[in-house]
Every structure is written in structure tokens, then in C-alpha cells.
Amino acid sequence: MSFRDLGASSDIAPGAGKMFEVDGHNVAIFNLNGEFFAIDDVCTHEEASLSDGAVDGETVECPWHGALFNIKTGAALTMPAVTPVRTYAVKVEGGRILIDVGAESPAAQS
């Protein structure tokens, strides 16, 4: 795995998300009570930025049409989205968020 440093974990408040561009991918990083997860930032329905959506537990709501996605697995949970978003391996070391856009998260594989 080839992890890239995205910055301080303290920059993303619990229950919030933030978009980063990593190797040509727009990736949304979410802080779920100190655990960090990464998914494609683009809704699979109409390309809205998911990092701008409301977070409720393990789900994020697309700000345009209300589709819900599981932040841990990338699964599309409600219409109008039917296609999941990709997840990425992410970890925190020394207070820094690290992501590997070449590797899917373990949660999405289970």
C-alpha cells in the first residue's frame, strides 16, 4: 500500500466530512467519532459532493437529492442512487490522516 498524508486529523470534526483531491480522485474523508473513513466524494446519482452532505451515524445524505450512502461500506442505501461509491483505505498515524487510493477499505470488502 502507498499511503499519502492529507493533513491533521483534528481538521475534520466528529460527524463531519471534508473533500480532498488525491491522485486525480475527489475523496471525502469522514470522522465518525474518531474513526476515519474515505469514499468517493461524488454521488453516483448526479455527481453532487458527498462531503457537503449531512452525516447521521454511519450514513451521509447527498445534498442534492437525498440519497443515503453508508460511509463505512460505500453502499447506496436509498433512491435515487443505486450504485455504491468506492471506498478507500484510510488510517490515522501521529495525528495525520493517511489514505491509499489504490486500495479499497477493509469494511467495503466484508
Gaussian input, Z-matrix of N, CA and C with variables (Angstrom, degrees):
# hf/3-21g

backbone

0 1
 N
 C     1     B1
 C     2     B2     1     A1
 N     3     B3     2     A2     1     D1
 C     4     B4     3     A3     2     D2
 C     5     B5     4     A4     3     D3
 N     6     B6     5     A5     4     D4
 C     7     B7     6     A6     5     D5
 C     8     B8     7     A7     6     D6
 N     9     B9     8     A8     7     D7
 C    10    B10     9     A9     8     D8
 C    11    B11    10    A10     9     D9
 N    12    B12    11    A11    10    D10
 C    13    B13    12    A12    11    D11
 C    14    B14    13    A13    12    D12
 N    15    B15    14    A14    13    D13
 C    16    B16    15    A15    14    D14
 C    17    B17    16    A16    15    D15
 N    18    B18    17    A17    16    D16
 C    19    B19    18    A18    17    D17
 C    20    B20    19    A19    18    D18
 N    21    B21    20    A20    19    D19
 C    22    B22    21    A21    20    D20
 C    23    B23    22    A22    21    D21
 N    24    B24    23    A23    22    D22
 C    25    B25    24    A24    23    D23
 C    26    B26    25    A25    24    D24
 N    27    B27    26    A26    25    D25
 C    28    B28    27    A27    26    D26
 C    29    B29    28    A28    27    D27
 N    30    B30    29    A29    28    D28
 C    31    B31    30    A30    29    D29
 C    32    B32    31    A31    30    D30
 N    33    B33    32    A32    31    D31
 C    34    B34    33    A33    32    D32
 C    35    B35    34    A34    33    D33
 N    36    B36    35    A35    34    D34
 C    37    B37    36    A36    35    D35
 C    38    B38    37    A37    36    D36
 N    39    B39    38    A38    37    D37
 C    40    B40    39    A39    38    D38
 C    41    B41    40    A40    39    D39
 N    42    B42    41    A41    40    D40
 C    43    B43    42    A42    41    D41
 C    44    B44    43    A43    42    D42
 N    45    B45    44    A44    43    D43
 C    46    B46    45    A45    44    D44
 C    47    B47    46    A46    45    D45
 N    48    B48    47    A47    46    D46
 C    49    B49    48    A48    47    D47
 C    50    B50    49    A49    48    D48
 N    51    B51    50    A50    49    D49
 C    52    B52    51    A51    50    D50
 C    53    B53    52    A52    51    D51
 N    54    B54    53    A53    52    D52
 C    55    B55    54    A54    53    D53
 C    56    B56    55    A55    54    D54
 N    57    B57    56    A56    55    D55
 C    58    B58    57    A57    56    D56
 C    59    B59    58    A58    57    D57
 N    60    B60    59    A59    58    D58
 C    61    B61    60    A60    59    D59
 C    62    B62    61    A61    60    D60
 N    63    B63    62    A62    61    D61
 C    64    B64    63    A63    62    D62
 C    65    B65    64    A64    63    D63
 N    66    B66    65    A65    64    D64
 C    67    B67    66    A66    65    D65
 C    68    B68    67    A67    66    D66
 N    69    B69    68    A68    67    D67
 C    70    B70    69    A69    68    D68
 C    71    B71    70    A70    69    D69
 N    72    B72    71    A71    70    D70
 C    73    B73    72    A72    71    D71
 C    74    B74    73    A73    72    D72
 N    75    B75    74    A74    73    D73
 C    76    B76    75    A75    74    D74
 C    77    B77    76    A76    75    D75
 N    78    B78    77    A77    76    D76
 C    79    B79    78    A78    77    D77
 C    80    B80    79    A79    78    D78
 N    81    B81    80    A80    79    D79
 C    82    B82    81    A81    80    D80
 C    83    B83    82    A82    81    D81
 N    84    B84    83    A83    82    D82
 C    85    B85    84    A84    83    D83
 C    86    B86    85    A85    84    D84
 N    87    B87    86    A86    85    D85
 C    88    B88    87    A87    86    D86
 C    89    B89    88    A88    87    D87
 N    90    B90    89    A89    88    D88
 C    91    B91    90    A90    89    D89
 C    92    B92    91    A91    90    D90
 N    93    B93    92    A92    91    D91
 C    94    B94    93    A93    92    D92
 C    95    B95    94    A94    93    D93
 N    96    B96    95    A95    94    D94
 C    97    B97    96    A96    95    D95
 C    98    B98    97    A97    96    D96
 N    99    B99    98    A98    97    D97
 C   100   B100    99    A99    98    D98
 C   101   B101   100   A100    99    D99
 N   102   B102   101   A101   100   D100
 C   103   B103   102   A102   101   D101
 C   104   B104   103   A103   102   D102
 N   105   B105   104   A104   103   D103
 C   106   B106   105   A105   104   D104
 C   107   B107   106   A106   105   D105
 N   108   B108   107   A107   106   D106
 C   109   B109   108   A108   107   D107
 C   110   B110   109   A109   108   D108
 N   111   B111   110   A110   109   D109
 C   112   B112   111   A111   110   D110
 C   113   B113   112   A112   111   D111
 N   114   B114   113   A113   112   D112
 C   115   B115   114   A114   113   D113
 C   116   B116   115   A115   114   D114
 N   117   B117   116   A116   115   D115
 C   118   B118   117   A117   116   D116
 C   119   B119   118   A118   117   D117
 N   120   B120   119   A119   118   D118
 C   121   B121   120   A120   119   D119
 C   122   B122   121   A121   120   D120
 N   123   B123   122   A122   121   D121
 C   124   B124   123   A123   122   D122
 C   125   B125   124   A124   123   D123
 N   126   B126   125   A125   124   D124
 C   127   B127   126   A126   125   D125
 C   128   B128   127   A127   126   D126
 N   129   B129   128   A128   127   D127
 C   130   B130   129   A129   128   D128
 C   131   B131   130   A130   129   D129
 N   132   B132   131   A131   130   D130
 C   133   B133   132   A132   131   D131
 C   134   B134   133   A133   132   D132
 N   135   B135   134   A134   133   D133
 C   136   B136   135   A135   134   D134
 C   137   B137   136   A136   135   D135
 N   138   B138   137   A137   136   D136
 C   139   B139   138   A138   137   D137
 C   140   B140   139   A139   138   D138
 N   141   B141   140   A140   139   D139
 C   142   B142   141   A141   140   D140
 C   143   B143   142   A142   141   D141
 N   144   B144   143   A143   142   D142
 C   145   B145   144   A144   143   D143
 C   146   B146   145   A145   144   D144
 N   147   B147   146   A146   145   D145
 C   148   B148   147   A147   146   D146
 C   149   B149   148   A148   147   D147
 N   150   B150   149   A149   148   D148
 C   151   B151   150   A150   149   D149
 C   152   B152   151   A151   150   D150
 N   153   B153   152   A152   151   D151
 C   154   B154   153   A153   152   D152
 C   155   B155   154   A154   153   D153
 N   156   B156   155   A155   154   D154
 C   157   B157   156   A156   155   D155
 C   158   B158   157   A157   156   D156
 N   159   B159   158   A158   157   D157
 C   160   B160   159   A159   158   D158
 C   161   B161   160   A160   159   D159
 N   162   B162   161   A161   160   D160
 C   163   B163   162   A162   161   D161
 C   164   B164   163   A163   162   D162
 N   165   B165   164   A164   163   D163
 C   166   B166   165   A165   164   D164
 C   167   B167   166   A166   165   D165
 N   168   B168   167   A167   166   D166
 C   169   B169   168   A168   167   D167
 C   170   B170   169   A169   168   D168
 N   171   B171   170   A170   169   D169
 C   172   B172   171   A171   170   D170
 C   173   B173   172   A172   171   D171
 N   174   B174   173   A173   172   D172
 C   175   B175   174   A174   173   D173
 C   176   B176   175   A175   174   D174
 N   177   B177   176   A176   175   D175
 C   178   B178   177   A177   176   D176
 C   179   B179   178   A178   177   D177
 N   180   B180   179   A179   178   D178
 C   181   B181   180   A180   179   D179
 C   182   B182   181   A181   180   D180
 N   183   B183   182   A182   181   D181
 C   184   B184   183   A183   182   D182
 C   185   B185   184   A184   183   D183
 N   186   B186   185   A185   184   D184
 C   187   B187   186   A186   185   D185
 C   188   B188   187   A187   186   D186
 N   189   B189   188   A188   187   D187
 C   190   B190   189   A189   188   D188
 C   191   B191   190   A190   189   D189
 N   192   B192   191   A191   190   D190
 C   193   B193   192   A192   191   D191
 C   194   B194   193   A193   192   D192
 N   195   B195   194   A194   193   D193
 C   196   B196   195   A195   194   D194
 C   197   B197   196   A196   195   D195
 N   198   B198   197   A197   196   D196
 C   199   B199   198   A198   197   D197
 C   200   B200   199   A199   198   D198
 N   201   B201   200   A200   199   D199
 C   202   B202   201   A201   200   D200
 C   203   B203   202   A202   201   D201
 N   204   B204   203   A203   202   D202
 C   205   B205   204   A204   203   D203
 C   206   B206   205   A205   204   D204
 N   207   B207   206   A206   205   D205
 C   208   B208   207   A207   206   D206
 C   209   B209   208   A208   207   D207
 N   210   B210   209   A209   208   D208
 C   211   B211   210   A210   209   D209
 C   212   B212   211   A211   210   D210
 N   213   B213   212   A212   211   D211
 C   214   B214   213   A213   212   D212
 C   215   B215   214   A214   213   D213
 N   216   B216   215   A215   214   D214
 C   217   B217   216   A216   215   D215
 C   218   B218   217   A217   216   D216
 N   219   B219   218   A218   217   D217
 C   220   B220   219   A219   218   D218
 C   221   B221   220   A220   219   D219
 N   222   B222   221   A221   220   D220
 C   223   B223   222   A222   221   D221
 C   224   B224   223   A223   222   D222
 N   225   B225   224   A224   223   D223
 C   226   B226   225   A225   224   D224
 C   227   B227   226   A226   225   D225
 N   228   B228   227   A227   226   D226
 C   229   B229   228   A228   227   D227
 C   230   B230   229   A229   228   D228
 N   231   B231   230   A230   229   D229
 C   232   B232   231   A231   230   D230
 C   233   B233   232   A232   231   D231
 N   234   B234   233   A233   232   D232
 C   235   B235   234   A234   233   D233
 C   236   B236   235   A235   234   D234
 N   237   B237   236   A236   235   D235
 C   238   B238   237   A237   236   D236
 C   239   B239   238   A238   237   D237
 N   240   B240   239   A239   238   D238
 C   241   B241   240   A240   239   D239
 C   242   B242   241   A241   240   D240
 N   243   B243   242   A242   241   D241
 C   244   B244   243   A243   242   D242
 C   245   B245   244   A244   243   D243
 N   246   B246   245   A245   244   D244
 C   247   B247   246   A246   245   D245
 C   248   B248   247   A247   246   D246
 N   249   B249   248   A248   247   D247
 C   250   B250   249   A249   248   D248
 C   251   B251   250   A250   249   D249
 N   252   B252   251   A251   250   D250
 C   253   B253   252   A252   251   D251
 C   254   B254   253   A253   252   D252
 N   255   B255   254   A254   253   D253
 C   256   B256   255   A255   254   D254
 C   257   B257   256   A256   255   D255
 N   258   B258   257   A257   256   D256
 C   259   B259   258   A258   257   D257
 C   260   B260   259   A259   258   D258
 N   261   B261   260   A260   259   D259
 C   262   B262   261   A261   260   D260
 C   263   B263   262   A262   261   D261
 N   264   B264   263   A263   262   D262
 C   265   B265   264   A264   263   D263
 C   266   B266   265   A265   264   D264
 N   267   B267   266   A266   265   D265
 C   268   B268   267   A267   266   D266
 C   269   B269   268   A268   267   D267
 N   270   B270   269   A269   268   D268
 C   271   B271   270   A270   269   D269
 C   272   B272   271   A271   270   D270
 N   273   B273   272   A272   271   D271
 C   274   B274   273   A273   272   D272
 C   275   B275   274   A274   273   D273
 N   276   B276   275   A275   274   D274
 C   277   B277   276   A276   275   D275
 C   278   B278   277   A277   276   D276
 N   279   B279   278   A278   277   D277
 C   280   B280   279   A279   278   D278
 C   281   B281   280   A280   279   D279
 N   282   B282   281   A281   280   D280
 C   283   B283   282   A282   281   D281
 C   284   B284   283   A283   282   D282
 N   285   B285   284   A284   283   D283
 C   286   B286   285   A285   284   D284
 C   287   B287   286   A286   285   D285
 N   288   B288   287   A287   286   D286
 C   289   B289   288   A288   287   D287
 C   290   B290   289   A289   288   D288
 N   291   B291   290   A290   289   D289
 C   292   B292   291   A291   290   D290
 C   293   B293   292   A292   291   D291
 N   294   B294   293   A293   292   D292
 C   295   B295   294   A294   293   D293
 C   296   B296   295   A295   294   D294
 N   297   B297   296   A296   295   D295
 C   298   B298   297   A297   296   D296
 C   299   B299   298   A298   297   D297
 N   300   B300   299   A299   298   D298
 C   301   B301   300   A300   299   D299
 C   302   B302   301   A301   300   D300
 N   303   B303   302   A302   301   D301
 C   304   B304   303   A303   302   D302
 C   305   B305   304   A304   303   D303
 N   306   B306   305   A305   304   D304
 C   307   B307   306   A306   305   D305
 C   308   B308   307   A307   306   D306
 N   309   B309   308   A308   307   D307
 C   310   B310   309   A309   308   D308
 C   311   B311   310   A310   309   D309
 N   312   B312   311   A311   310   D310
 C   313   B313   312   A312   311   D311
 C   314   B314   313   A313   312   D312
 N   315   B315   314   A314   313   D313
 C   316   B316   315   A315   314   D314
 C   317   B317   316   A316   315   D315
 N   318   B318   317   A317   316   D316
 C   319   B319   318   A318   317   D317
 C   320   B320   319   A319   318   D318
 N   321   B321   320   A320   319   D319
 C   322   B322   321   A321   320   D320
 C   323   B323   322   A322   321   D321
 N   324   B324   323   A323   322   D322
 C   325   B325   324   A324   323   D323
 C   326   B326   325   A325   324   D324
 N   327   B327   326   A326   325   D325
 C   328   B328   327   A327   326   D326
 C   329   B329   328   A328   327   D327

   B1=1.4463
   B2=1.5166
   B3=1.3187
   B4=1.4490
   B5=1.5303
   B6=1.3166
   B7=1.4610
   B8=1.5246
   B9=1.3438
   B10=1.4572
   B11=1.5215
   B12=1.3132
   B13=1.4616
   B14=1.5277
   B15=1.3482
   B16=1.4605
   B17=1.5204
   B18=1.3051
   B19=1.4581
   B20=1.5137
   B21=1.3213
   B22=1.4602
   B23=1.5265
   B24=1.3242
   B25=1.4656
   B26=1.5329
   B27=1.3078
   B28=1.4667
   B29=1.5293
   B30=1.3426
   B31=1.4601
   B32=1.5331
   B33=1.3397
   B34=1.4651
   B35=1.5277
   B36=1.3083
   B37=1.4655
   B38=1.5303
   B39=1.3339
   B40=1.4655
   B41=1.5322
   B42=1.3275
   B43=1.4542
   B44=1.5169
   B45=1.3312
   B46=1.4637
   B47=1.5263
   B48=1.3243
   B49=1.4505
   B50=1.5106
   B51=1.3272
   B52=1.4607
   B53=1.5252
   B54=1.3345
   B55=1.4581
   B56=1.5239
   B57=1.3353
   B58=1.4533
   B59=1.5198
   B60=1.3211
   B61=1.4616
   B62=1.5199
   B63=1.3323
   B64=1.4638
   B65=1.5216
   B66=1.3125
   B67=1.4694
   B68=1.5231
   B69=1.3279
   B70=1.4526
   B71=1.5101
   B72=1.3362
   B73=1.4578
   B74=1.5277
   B75=1.3435
   B76=1.4626
   B77=1.5183
   B78=1.3272
   B79=1.4565
   B80=1.5227
   B81=1.3404
   B82=1.4621
   B83=1.5269
   B84=1.3157
   B85=1.4637
   B86=1.5229
   B87=1.3317
   B88=1.4628
   B89=1.5213
   B90=1.3294
   B91=1.4564
   B92=1.5240
   B93=1.3286
   B94=1.4612
   B95=1.5224
   B96=1.3284
   B97=1.4699
   B98=1.5196
   B99=1.3298
   B100=1.4591
   B101=1.5119
   B102=1.3273
   B103=1.4659
   B104=1.5188
   B105=1.3235
   B106=1.4582
   B107=1.5173
   B108=1.3549
   B109=1.4617
   B110=1.5192
   B111=1.3304
   B112=1.4589
   B113=1.5269
   B114=1.3381
   B115=1.4605
   B116=1.5265
   B117=1.3504
   B118=1.4625
   B119=1.5138
   B120=1.3260
   B121=1.4604
   B122=1.5221
   B123=1.3158
   B124=1.4517
   B125=1.5317
   B126=1.3373
   B127=1.4573
   B128=1.5263
   B129=1.3116
   B130=1.4583
   B131=1.5281
   B132=1.3153
   B133=1.4696
   B134=1.5228
   B135=1.3439
   B136=1.4641
   B137=1.5228
   B138=1.2988
   B139=1.4667
   B140=1.5253
   B141=1.3164
   B142=1.4664
   B143=1.5263
   B144=1.3136
   B145=1.4600
   B146=1.5257
   B147=1.3210
   B148=1.4623
   B149=1.5261
   B150=1.3237
   B151=1.4660
   B152=1.5231
   B153=1.3391
   B154=1.4670
   B155=1.5210
   B156=1.3420
   B157=1.4570
   B158=1.5160
   B159=1.3300
   B160=1.4613
   B161=1.5274
   B162=1.3175
   B163=1.4594
   B164=1.5206
   B165=1.3374
   B166=1.4639
   B167=1.5238
   B168=1.3166
   B169=1.4652
   B170=1.5136
   B171=1.3395
   B172=1.4714
   B173=1.5193
   B174=1.3472
   B175=1.4578
   B176=1.5245
   B177=1.3445
   B178=1.4563
   B179=1.5269
   B180=1.3343
   B181=1.4542
   B182=1.5216
   B183=1.3155
   B184=1.4581
   B185=1.5324
   B186=1.3441
   B187=1.4581
   B188=1.5351
   B189=1.3152
   B190=1.4671
   B191=1.5241
   B192=1.3380
   B193=1.4573
   B194=1.5247
   B195=1.3343
   B196=1.4512
   B197=1.5206
   B198=1.3206
   B199=1.4665
   B200=1.5244
   B201=1.3262
   B202=1.4631
   B203=1.5188
   B204=1.3331
   B205=1.4539
   B206=1.5181
   B207=1.3328
   B208=1.4574
   B209=1.5214
   B210=1.3168
   B211=1.4611
   B212=1.5305
   B213=1.3239
   B214=1.4685
   B215=1.5245
   B216=1.3396
   B217=1.4719
   B218=1.5167
   B219=1.3232
   B220=1.4599
   B221=1.5181
   B222=1.3320
   B223=1.4655
   B224=1.5205
   B225=1.3464
   B226=1.4592
   B227=1.5250
   B228=1.3296
   B229=1.4602
   B230=1.5210
   B231=1.3317
   B232=1.4586
   B233=1.5229
   B234=1.3184
   B235=1.4548
   B236=1.5253
   B237=1.2982
   B238=1.4445
   B239=1.5266
   B240=1.3172
   B241=1.4646
   B242=1.5273
   B243=1.3165
   B244=1.4618
   B245=1.5281
   B246=1.3166
   B247=1.4608
   B248=1.5244
   B249=1.3339
   B250=1.4655
   B251=1.5275
   B252=1.3289
   B253=1.4605
   B254=1.5287
   B255=1.3078
   B256=1.4551
   B257=1.5225
   B258=1.3137
   B259=1.4630
   B260=1.5224
   B261=1.3145
   B262=1.4598
   B263=1.5198
   B264=1.3176
   B265=1.4596
   B266=1.5299
   B267=1.3226
   B268=1.4604
   B269=1.5200
   B270=1.3154
   B271=1.4653
   B272=1.5156
   B273=1.3233
   B274=1.4581
   B275=1.5189
   B276=1.3084
   B277=1.4711
   B278=1.5199
   B279=1.3195
   B280=1.4590
   B281=1.5149
   B282=1.3396
   B283=1.4510
   B284=1.5194
   B285=1.3307
   B286=1.4665
   B287=1.5239
   B288=1.3301
   B289=1.4632
   B290=1.5215
   B291=1.3165
   B292=1.4669
   B293=1.5243
   B294=1.3394
   B295=1.4627
   B296=1.5177
   B297=1.3304
   B298=1.4634
   B299=1.5218
   B300=1.3449
   B301=1.4592
   B302=1.5224
   B303=1.3195
   B304=1.4679
   B305=1.5128
   B306=1.3415
   B307=1.4684
   B308=1.5157
   B309=1.3342
   B310=1.4591
   B311=1.5269
   B312=1.3364
   B313=1.4625
   B314=1.5269
   B315=1.3385
   B316=1.4601
   B317=1.5306
   B318=1.3477
   B319=1.4785
   B320=1.5263
   B321=1.3153
   B322=1.4683
   B323=1.5198
   B324=1.3091
   B325=1.4614
   B326=1.5100
   B327=1.3474
   B328=1.4703
   B329=1.4960
   A1=109.44
   A2=114.85
   A3=121.32
   A4=109.20
   A5=115.81
   A6=120.68
   A7=110.92
   A8=115.78
   A9=123.47
   A10=109.12
   A11=116.18
   A12=123.17
   A13=109.36
   A14=116.35
   A15=121.20
   A16=113.35
   A17=117.34
   A18=119.09
   A19=112.06
   A20=114.50
   A21=121.59
   A22=111.47
   A23=115.47
   A24=120.27
   A25=111.17
   A26=117.38
   A27=121.14
   A28=112.19
   A29=117.63
   A30=121.17
   A31=112.85
   A32=117.12
   A33=120.60
   A34=107.88
   A35=116.40
   A36=121.93
   A37=110.62
   A38=117.47
   A39=119.86
   A40=110.95
   A41=116.19
   A42=121.35
   A43=114.24
   A44=116.79
   A45=121.11
   A46=110.65
   A47=114.75
   A48=121.89
   A49=110.57
   A50=115.21
   A51=120.83
   A52=108.29
   A53=116.30
   A54=121.36
   A55=110.89
   A56=114.62
   A57=122.76
   A58=108.04
   A59=116.80
   A60=119.65
   A61=107.30
   A62=116.16
   A63=121.82
   A64=107.90
   A65=116.77
   A66=122.02
   A67=112.42
   A68=117.45
   A69=122.07
   A70=115.25
   A71=118.49
   A72=123.32
   A73=109.11
   A74=117.05
   A75=120.10
   A76=106.77
   A77=115.23
   A78=122.22
   A79=109.26
   A80=115.87
   A81=121.65
   A82=108.22
   A83=116.15
   A84=122.00
   A85=107.11
   A86=116.06
   A87=121.74
   A88=110.11
   A89=115.33
   A90=122.91
   A91=107.59
   A92=115.88
   A93=120.92
   A94=108.12
   A95=115.36
   A96=122.42
   A97=112.73
   A98=116.05
   A99=121.41
   A100=115.16
   A101=117.77
   A102=121.73
   A103=107.44
   A104=116.54
   A105=120.41
   A106=110.59
   A107=114.25
   A108=122.00
   A109=108.52
   A110=116.08
   A111=121.26
   A112=110.07
   A113=115.05
   A114=121.89
   A115=108.08
   A116=116.38
   A117=118.97
   A118=108.36
   A119=116.43
   A120=120.68
   A121=112.21
   A122=118.01
   A123=121.91
   A124=111.11
   A125=116.11
   A126=121.46
   A127=109.39
   A128=116.63
   A129=120.93
   A130=112.32
   A131=117.83
   A132=120.41
   A133=111.00
   A134=117.70
   A135=119.41
   A136=113.51
   A137=117.68
   A138=123.99
   A139=115.80
   A140=118.56
   A141=121.50
   A142=109.17
   A143=116.31
   A144=121.96
   A145=110.45
   A146=116.85
   A147=120.82
   A148=112.69
   A149=117.57
   A150=118.99
   A151=111.27
   A152=117.84
   A153=122.26
   A154=112.14
   A155=117.89
   A156=121.98
   A157=113.18
   A158=114.88
   A159=121.79
   A160=109.94
   A161=116.14
   A162=122.85
   A163=108.59
   A164=115.50
   A165=121.67
   A166=106.86
   A167=116.17
   A168=119.88
   A169=110.52
   A170=117.23
   A171=122.35
   A172=112.13
   A173=117.88
   A174=119.82
   A175=111.25
   A176=113.96
   A177=121.27
   A178=106.99
   A179=115.51
   A180=121.68
   A181=109.75
   A182=116.52
   A183=120.69
   A184=108.49
   A185=117.34
   A186=119.56
   A187=113.92
   A188=119.13
   A189=120.16
   A190=113.12
   A191=118.12
   A192=120.49
   A193=114.06
   A194=117.74
   A195=121.10
   A196=117.51
   A197=118.77
   A198=119.59
   A199=108.86
   A200=116.35
   A201=121.63
   A202=110.08
   A203=115.53
   A204=122.84
   A205=109.70
   A206=116.48
   A207=120.97
   A208=107.76
   A209=116.93
   A210=121.91
   A211=111.59
   A212=117.22
   A213=120.38
   A214=112.93
   A215=117.25
   A216=120.12
   A217=113.92
   A218=117.44
   A219=121.20
   A220=114.28
   A221=118.10
   A222=121.87
   A223=111.45
   A224=115.87
   A225=121.87
   A226=106.48
   A227=116.70
   A228=121.46
   A229=113.58
   A230=117.65
   A231=120.72
   A232=110.46
   A233=114.24
   A234=121.41
   A235=108.19
   A236=120.10
   A237=125.81
   A238=114.88
   A239=119.20
   A240=120.35
   A241=110.21
   A242=116.58
   A243=121.53
   A244=111.77
   A245=117.22
   A246=122.58
   A247=109.29
   A248=117.70
   A249=119.43
   A250=111.68
   A251=115.58
   A252=121.33
   A253=108.42
   A254=115.79
   A255=120.80
   A256=109.99
   A257=115.97
   A258=122.06
   A259=108.83
   A260=115.91
   A261=121.53
   A262=110.17
   A263=115.18
   A264=120.92
   A265=108.63
   A266=115.78
   A267=121.70
   A268=108.50
   A269=115.76
   A270=121.01
   A271=108.68
   A272=115.42
   A273=121.67
   A274=108.04
   A275=115.63
   A276=121.82
   A277=108.54
   A278=115.99
   A279=120.26
   A280=112.93
   A281=116.52
   A282=120.62
   A283=114.39
   A284=117.57
   A285=122.62
   A286=110.06
   A287=116.45
   A288=121.90
   A289=108.21
   A290=115.60
   A291=121.53
   A292=108.67
   A293=116.76
   A294=121.58
   A295=110.06
   A296=114.89
   A297=122.12
   A298=107.24
   A299=117.50
   A300=119.98
   A301=112.28
   A302=116.79
   A303=120.54
   A304=113.23
   A305=117.20
   A306=121.23
   A307=109.95
   A308=115.06
   A309=120.82
   A310=109.13
   A311=116.03
   A312=119.24
   A313=110.46
   A314=117.15
   A315=120.33
   A316=112.83
   A317=118.28
   A318=121.24
   A319=111.17
   A320=117.58
   A321=120.69
   A322=111.81
   A323=116.54
   A324=121.10
   A325=112.60
   A326=117.14
   A327=119.43
   A328=113.23
   D1=147.07
   D2=179.85
   D3=-122.66
   D4=94.18
   D5=-176.19
   D6=-84.97
   D7=142.51
   D8=177.05
   D9=-115.90
   D10=140.76
   D11=-179.21
   D12=-81.45
   D13=124.90
   D14=179.30
   D15=-104.57
   D16=-8.63
   D17=179.18
   D18=126.98
   D19=-171.66
   D20=-174.84
   D21=-73.20
   D22=135.43
   D23=177.53
   D24=-64.20
   D25=-25.15
   D26=179.61
   D27=-69.64
   D28=-10.46
   D29=179.36
   D30=-76.57
   D31=-12.39
   D32=179.14
   D33=-119.01
   D34=113.07
   D35=-177.97
   D36=-69.11
   D37=152.17
   D38=174.50
   D39=-55.35
   D40=134.99
   D41=-179.26
   D42=81.53
   D43=11.58
   D44=-178.18
   D45=-124.51
   D46=166.02
   D47=176.68
   D48=-131.08
   D49=161.74
   D50=178.84
   D51=-148.47
   D52=141.15
   D53=-179.27
   D54=-92.71
   D55=139.59
   D56=174.73
   D57=-132.13
   D58=146.69
   D59=170.00
   D60=-98.36
   D61=123.42
   D62=-177.67
   D63=-131.36
   D64=113.95
   D65=178.50
   D66=49.51
   D67=44.01
   D68=177.50
   D69=82.63
   D70=2.40
   D71=178.07
   D72=-106.77
   D73=133.77
   D74=169.31
   D75=-86.93
   D76=115.73
   D77=-174.28
   D78=-118.72
   D79=134.52
   D80=175.60
   D81=-99.42
   D82=125.56
   D83=175.57
   D84=-105.43
   D85=128.70
   D86=-179.79
   D87=-118.03
   D88=140.93
   D89=175.66
   D90=-103.70
   D91=107.78
   D92=177.33
   D93=-105.52
   D94=89.18
   D95=179.89
   D96=52.60
   D97=46.96
   D98=176.42
   D99=90.91
   D100=-7.30
   D101=172.66
   D102=-101.33
   D103=136.49
   D104=-175.94
   D105=-110.90
   D106=138.47
   D107=-178.81
   D108=-133.71
   D109=149.63
   D110=-177.72
   D111=-128.92
   D112=131.15
   D113=176.36
   D114=-135.97
   D115=165.09
   D116=170.96
   D117=-56.23
   D118=139.61
   D119=-178.18
   D120=-79.73
   D121=-10.07
   D122=-171.92
   D123=-102.17
   D124=123.19
   D125=176.30
   D126=-60.98
   D127=138.03
   D128=-178.15
   D129=-77.75
   D130=-6.18
   D131=177.78
   D132=-86.21
   D133=-57.24
   D134=-177.19
   D135=-142.40
   D136=26.41
   D137=169.04
   D138=66.82
   D139=27.70
   D140=173.10
   D141=-74.53
   D142=157.42
   D143=179.04
   D144=-80.24
   D145=113.60
   D146=-178.88
   D147=-68.99
   D148=-26.35
   D149=178.76
   D150=-65.54
   D151=-16.61
   D152=175.84
   D153=-87.26
   D154=-5.34
   D155=-175.95
   D156=-81.67
   D157=163.10
   D158=177.72
   D159=-77.43
   D160=134.95
   D161=178.78
   D162=-100.95
   D163=132.48
   D164=176.75
   D165=-137.68
   D166=106.47
   D167=-176.34
   D168=63.59
   D169=-118.83
   D170=-179.25
   D171=-100.57
   D172=12.94
   D173=-178.18
   D174=-118.29
   D175=152.94
   D176=172.56
   D177=-124.17
   D178=138.57
   D179=-179.67
   D180=-100.33
   D181=127.29
   D182=175.98
   D183=-60.42
   D184=129.60
   D185=-176.07
   D186=-71.14
   D187=-14.99
   D188=-178.23
   D189=-87.86
   D190=-52.83
   D191=-172.13
   D192=-126.93
   D193=6.18
   D194=171.24
   D195=83.06
   D196=7.14
   D197=176.58
   D198=-61.56
   D199=142.96
   D200=178.58
   D201=-106.55
   D202=139.67
   D203=176.54
   D204=-126.14
   D205=142.21
   D206=173.36
   D207=-77.58
   D208=121.84
   D209=-177.05
   D210=-67.27
   D211=-33.10
   D212=-177.78
   D213=-77.51
   D214=-36.17
   D215=-174.17
   D216=-110.42
   D217=-16.86
   D218=-176.59
   D219=82.98
   D220=-2.15
   D221=-176.33
   D222=-62.22
   D223=137.14
   D224=171.12
   D225=-79.42
   D226=120.58
   D227=-172.54
   D228=-99.14
   D229=-26.23
   D230=-177.66
   D231=-141.58
   D232=158.14
   D233=173.87
   D234=-66.66
   D235=154.88
   D236=8.71
   D237=-85.57
   D238=-2.64
   D239=178.46
   D240=-80.91
   D241=136.62
   D242=176.51
   D243=-123.47
   D244=-16.27
   D245=-178.25
   D246=-100.61
   D247=131.48
   D248=178.70
   D249=-68.43
   D250=161.73
   D251=171.33
   D252=-95.72
   D253=152.66
   D254=179.45
   D255=-72.65
   D256=144.83
   D257=174.90
   D258=-108.20
   D259=160.22
   D260=-178.74
   D261=-133.21
   D262=150.79
   D263=175.42
   D264=-69.51
   D265=128.59
   D266=179.64
   D267=-139.99
   D268=146.35
   D269=176.63
   D270=-150.06
   D271=164.28
   D272=176.55
   D273=-119.84
   D274=126.30
   D275=176.67
   D276=-134.20
   D277=128.30
   D278=179.11
   D279=58.34
   D280=32.41
   D281=179.52
   D282=77.45
   D283=9.73
   D284=-178.99
   D285=-112.00
   D286=139.28
   D287=176.52
   D288=-84.95
   D289=126.75
   D290=178.71
   D291=-121.24
   D292=136.95
   D293=-178.98
   D294=-133.05
   D295=146.95
   D296=173.58
   D297=-121.09
   D298=104.54
   D299=-178.72
   D300=-76.26
   D301=-3.65
   D302=175.95
   D303=-92.79
   D304=-1.93
   D305=-176.59
   D306=-130.85
   D307=134.80
   D308=176.16
   D309=-77.76
   D310=151.53
   D311=179.41
   D312=-68.00
   D313=148.31
   D314=177.51
   D315=-60.10
   D316=-32.98
   D317=-179.42
   D318=-63.29
   D319=-34.64
   D320=-178.54
   D321=-73.74
   D322=-22.35
   D323=-177.46
   D324=-83.60
   D325=-15.12
   D326=-177.58
   D327=-92.48

